[in-house]
Amino acid sequence: MRVVGSRVLALQQRIGEKFTLPERFKGTFVEKWTTYWKGLVRDYSEVAVGVVKESYAKPKKALFYGTGIVALYQAAARNPGEEAFMTQLRHQSNRMITVAMKQQNPVSANYLLMLERAINQNKLRLLPLGIFTLVWVDLYDADDCTYPAICEYTSVSIWNFHERVIDVGFWNQFWRLKWKMRNYDVNYL
């Protein structure tokens, strides 16, 4: 563990010896700027050395944190957007079209109809939140300029927002759409 700290310290000293500020920059903004960046690099290198030392001392904790960070990164990289939602909706609608009306599951058909109406009325909204996306239906059209549509007291508030959420996108899937369409044909019972 001391090896890591001593190597970083030796590297910092060698870099400090090689790079010196010319006399004409002493006492100017450039000297303050270089002092700031040297301090910032020193602080972050101390943090990095501390993390490495602690990971040697507690490998299970380091593995847990590392796995969590990688999982969050992968979830953020696979966060679906509007294009993924529309693609999945088109795919499920095409599957539903191939089944006769009397053989369709009414729950699946009503859910697709509700989504299509929200899209046609321009009320469907997507809210990306980093690792997942919420799909919700607004009260008014996005282009509506009437007083009720722009008034803050008649809009969807944070207290009843959860009632308007109709789907959650995570890991390149919109899960409620997938769940509603699992039994979409005559064998839905």
Buried (B, 14 or more C-beta within 10 A) or exposed (E): EEEBBEEBEEEBEEEEEEEEEEEEEEEEEEEEEEEEEBEEEEEEBBEEBEEBBBBEEEEEEBEEBEEEEEEEEEBEEBBBEBEBBEEBBEEBBEBBEEBEEEEBBEEBBEBBEBBEEBBEBEBBBBEBEEBBBBBBBBEBEEEBEEEEBEEEEEEBEEEEEEEBBBBBBBEEBBEBBEEBBEEBBEEEE
